[in-house]
Amino acid sequence: MQLTRTKPFTTKDNGRRALAVVLWLAMLPTLAAAQEPHELRLASDDWPPFTAATGQLRIATALVETALERAGIEATTTIVDWKEVESGIQRAEFDGSAAMWRTEKRARDLFFSDAYLENRLVLVGRKGSDVSAAKLSELAGKRVAAVGRYAYGQDVESAVGVIFVNSRNDQDSLDKLLAGEVEFMLVD
């Protein structure tokens, strides 16, 4: 089965999402005052090639863990469902995440590093599908798979007429596309 994809959407921020290291604000004083090394407990969801389990391609996780290691900070990353990443950080089960998009709401409770990677949203459809839409408004009436709880941004949240179908991850979105449950999927 072949898929077709388009250029990134034209949005207020050109469809770009910057990945940043995120730490729970309550954790910062502990790190600053610590005499003994503290192992950071990071969490991410399975989001190849950015984050994945040890032994798999995981660019963001590897970059962050290597940078922390060079700074003398040990870090381990646990892969969980996305809904558990944010709630686990807020419950102090995890100290942060190696890859999270910054939103105003998240920035109220979390400390974000400067961006270190950038990704872009693209529209994917089955071979022969018209994936030339440059704006979400052009998809009105279409079913589009998108990972639930991802912070895609205001353009996705306020899209009128687009029927978003929640998925667990990009693989789930692809499965829905191939099964004909949706006409398109958003991939970053």
PyMOL commands that set and color helices and strands:
alter all, ss='L'
color gray80, all
select helices_A, chain A and resi 27-33+59-70+82-90+104-109+136-139+154-157+170-178
alter helices_A, ss='H'
color red, helices_A
select strands_A, chain A and resi 3-5+16-24+40-44+75-79+96-101+110-112+117-120+122-126+143-147+163-167+184-187
alter strands_A, ss='S'
color yellow, strands_A
deselect
rebuild
show_as cartoon
